[in-house]
Amino acid sequence: MYSTSRIISVWLAVLSLVALACSDGADEATTTAAPSNIEFGSGEIPDSVPEDFPMLDSAVISSTLVNNDTGYTEMIVRMPAELGIAVQYYQSNLPTSGWEVTESSATSDTKWQLTATGFDTTVTIDFGVIGSQVTELVFTFEPI
C-alpha cells in the first residue's frame, strides 16, 4: 500500500519538474535543472536494484524513481498474471535469489503485500489487480 507521504513526495518532485520546464527563464533560481540525485526512468531495472533480482521475462517496467542520496528506489511493473500467481512467483523466487521473505499477506481481495530482506536492502512489493490476469507490482527498495 502506498503511504500518503510517499505519494505526495513523488507528486511534488514531478510538479517541480513541470514548473521548471514551463518557466520563462526570468529567474535563474527557478530554472535550474532537477537535482541530479533523483532519476526517473522506464523500461529497465535501475542499477540501484540488487543484481539478479527476480523478474518475470514478460513483465513490463512502466516507471522507476531512484534517489541516489538515500538509496531509495521505486519501480512500477505490470505482470501478465493473476494476483495469486504473481505472489507465488515472488514467494518462490526471492528465497532462491538470496532474499528472506519476512512478511507476506493479503491486504484485501485484490491486494497483497510482501516484504523481504537481502543484500543490505529491504524490498516491499505491493501487488494489485488492475485487469483480467494483469497484476501491477510496486517495488520499494530501501537500504537497511
CORFEN-V659861 format. One record per backbone hydrogen bond with DSSP energy under -1.0 kcal/mol. CO is the residue of the C=O (numbers start at 1). NH is the residue of the N-H. Records with the same first field share a line. If there is no record, write none. Layout:
CO: NH  NH
This chain:
3: 7
4: 8
5: 9
6: 10
7: 11
8: 12
9: 13
10: 14
11: 15
12: 16
13: 17
14: 18
15: 19
16: 20
17: 21
18: 22
27: 30
28: 31
35: 38
37: 68
39: 66
41: 64
46: 49
50: 53
56: 59
60: 78
61: 43
63: 76
64: 41
65: 74
66: 39
67: 71
72: 67
73: 141
74: 65
75: 139
76: 62  63
77: 137
78: 60
79: 81  135
82: 86
83: 87
84: 88
85: 89
86: 90
87: 91
88: 92
89: 93
90: 94
94: 97  99
95: 98
100: 117
103: 115
105: 113
110: 129
111: 107  108
112: 127
113: 105
114: 125
115: 102  103
116: 123
117: 100
118: 121
120: 144
121: 118
122: 142
123: 116
124: 140
125: 114
126: 138
127: 112
128: 136
131: 134
134: 130  131
135: 79
136: 128
137: 77
138: 126
139: 75
140: 124
141: 73
142: 122
